[in-house]
Amino acid sequence: MHEWALAEAILASANQIAQKEHLKTVSEVTIRVGELQQVEPPILRFALKQLCEGIFKDTKFRILKAKSTLKCRVCGTTWKYNPKKLDKATAEAIHFVPEVAHTYIKCPKCGSPDFEIASGRGVWIEDIKGVKAV
Amino acid sequence: MIDPRTSVINERLAKTRQIIAVSSGKGGVGKSMVATALALSLIKEGCRVGLFDLDFTGPSTHIILGVPKNAQPKEDKGLVPPTVEGLEYMSLVYFVGDNPAPFRGADVSNALIELLSVTQWGELDFLIIDMPPGIGDAVLDLIRLVKRIEFLIITTPSLLAFEVVKKQLALLCELKMPIVGVVENMKMNNSDAIKCESTKLGLKYLGAIAFDSEVEASIGNPAKLLSTAIGKSMDKIKKAVAGTKGDSKCHLKQ
């Protein structure tokens, strides 16, 4: 369960932010998962719930999706990532290391693998809400 | 927008006693051969060793080791590297196979961070990292993200190689990074220029590895690699690597 490792990273990072912001409890963490990595929100949520303790005991985890956009550096074409076009093994490789998209995906117009993952790459924390310690 | 991945990297490496980046400013000096031989040689000493190929665009340790095509990491709260020749072995080749990985700098950083943050290494005495050449993204990211990194520097006797390596040494010294020492690989003459230059820079010269035409024939055959000049030159390097920490658990023969 690769999502477990990402959940640990999210909590470790959220904990660092909470400490910096002097939060005694965290009420909500908003997480954005990029389409390219194909992280499964239910699995991620399950891992977060299993791992959360202390200041995260009552935290609501909002998991939002982000569309993945790729932009060719050679011809400038922008296109949407479509996982349905890939076989299972390829989609799984991209799930573990999204950058390997450069190995399997080419610009639909000019065929170049030299594209930018303009949006929706992986997992990131968008917002944290909590109660400040007085 | 906060990238959560970097916050767990040092935790992932918490059970690893020493992290050695086998590195060189110059390409083609034998980093991968030395890194693999060092890792295999440490296994022979009874150490627990991981080998991580960070040369994403030109990975080769899997070829040197003869990693089976069907070897894959196991998913268990992250990715658990398979054991190959006694080594916990991690590489991008599990995800790209024999295909090219045309990464730009930001992609190298992202892939490196991803693998460092999800790889679940076991308890290791040593994690040997086979670095890409140069002082680009991979070196800078390891310096930035991996607190206990130490560098083992590989050069050849060529002035051309060492002049480039010197730039890397200058950077590492300026950043006060621990350098285990300098290894002179593929030596074909009796010059002590590299030894003198290394000593002048205040670095340990860990010896010369004679050019050995048998090395090519050892590719894919780890036992044979250890019987080549590279394999036979590992004693001093192992002692230097282990000597940087006084609490070696795997009792290297002194």
HADDOCK unambig.tbl for C-alpha pairs under 7 A between the chains (distance, minus, plus):
assign (segid A and resid 1 and name CA) (segid B and resid 75 and name CA) 5.29 0.50 0.50
assign (segid A and resid 1 and name CA) (segid B and resid 76 and name CA) 5.22 0.50 0.50
assign (segid A and resid 1 and name CA) (segid B and resid 77 and name CA) 4.94 0.50 0.50
assign (segid A and resid 1 and name CA) (segid B and resid 78 and name CA) 5.94 0.50 0.50
assign (segid A and resid 2 and name CA) (segid B and resid 75 and name CA) 6.12 0.50 0.50
assign (segid A and resid 2 and name CA) (segid B and resid 76 and name CA) 6.87 0.50 0.50
assign (segid A and resid 2 and name CA) (segid B and resid 77 and name CA) 5.60 0.50 0.50
assign (segid A and resid 2 and name CA) (segid B and resid 78 and name CA) 4.24 0.50 0.50
assign (segid A and resid 2 and name CA) (segid B and resid 79 and name CA) 6.55 0.50 0.50
assign (segid A and resid 4 and name CA) (segid B and resid 77 and name CA) 4.80 0.50 0.50
assign (segid A and resid 4 and name CA) (segid B and resid 78 and name CA) 6.26 0.50 0.50
assign (segid A and resid 5 and name CA) (segid B and resid 77 and name CA) 5.40 0.50 0.50
assign (segid A and resid 5 and name CA) (segid B and resid 78 and name CA) 4.80 0.50 0.50
assign (segid A and resid 5 and name CA) (segid B and resid 118 and name CA) 5.43 0.50 0.50
assign (segid A and resid 9 and name CA) (segid B and resid 4 and name CA) 5.27 0.50 0.50
assign (segid A and resid 9 and name CA) (segid B and resid 5 and name CA) 5.20 0.50 0.50
assign (segid A and resid 9 and name CA) (segid B and resid 7 and name CA) 6.09 0.50 0.50
assign (segid A and resid 9 and name CA) (segid B and resid 8 and name CA) 5.36 0.50 0.50
assign (segid A and resid 10 and name CA) (segid B and resid 4 and name CA) 5.00 0.50 0.50
assign (segid A and resid 12 and name CA) (segid B and resid 7 and name CA) 5.99 0.50 0.50
assign (segid A and resid 12 and name CA) (segid B and resid 8 and name CA) 6.62 0.50 0.50
assign (segid A and resid 13 and name CA) (segid B and resid 4 and name CA) 5.07 0.50 0.50
assign (segid A and resid 13 and name CA) (segid B and resid 7 and name CA) 5.48 0.50 0.50
assign (segid A and resid 93 and name CA) (segid B and resid 95 and name CA) 4.92 0.50 0.50
assign (segid A and resid 97 and name CA) (segid B and resid 111 and name CA) 5.93 0.50 0.50
assign (segid A and resid 97 and name CA) (segid B and resid 114 and name CA) 6.40 0.50 0.50
assign (segid A and resid 99 and name CA) (segid B and resid 107 and name CA) 5.85 0.50 0.50
assign (segid A and resid 99 and name CA) (segid B and resid 111 and name CA) 6.02 0.50 0.50
assign (segid A and resid 100 and name CA) (segid B and resid 96 and name CA) 6.62 0.50 0.50
assign (segid A and resid 100 and name CA) (segid B and resid 101 and name CA) 6.56 0.50 0.50
assign (segid A and resid 102 and name CA) (segid B and resid 101 and name CA) 6.30 0.50 0.50
assign (segid A and resid 102 and name CA) (segid B and resid 102 and name CA) 6.22 0.50 0.50
assign (segid A and resid 103 and name CA) (segid B and resid 96 and name CA) 6.70 0.50 0.50
assign (segid A and resid 103 and name CA) (segid B and resid 99 and name CA) 6.61 0.50 0.50
assign (segid A and resid 103 and name CA) (segid B and resid 100 and name CA) 6.08 0.50 0.50
assign (segid A and resid 103 and name CA) (segid B and resid 101 and name CA) 5.17 0.50 0.50
assign (segid A and resid 103 and name CA) (segid B and resid 102 and name CA) 6.85 0.50 0.50
assign (segid A and resid 124 and name CA) (segid B and resid 1 and name CA) 6.22 0.50 0.50
assign (segid A and resid 124 and name CA) (segid B and resid 2 and name CA) 5.45 0.50 0.50
assign (segid A and resid 124 and name CA) (segid B and resid 3 and name CA) 4.94 0.50 0.50
assign (segid A and resid 124 and name CA) (segid B and resid 4 and name CA) 6.09 0.50 0.50
assign (segid A and resid 125 and name CA) (segid B and resid 1 and name CA) 5.65 0.50 0.50
assign (segid A and resid 125 and name CA) (segid B and resid 2 and name CA) 4.99 0.50 0.50
assign (segid A and resid 125 and name CA) (segid B and resid 3 and name CA) 6.57 0.50 0.50
assign (segid A and resid 125 and name CA) (segid B and resid 4 and name CA) 6.80 0.50 0.50
assign (segid A and resid 126 and name CA) (segid B and resid 1 and name CA) 4.81 0.50 0.50
assign (segid A and resid 126 and name CA) (segid B and resid 2 and name CA) 6.54 0.50 0.50
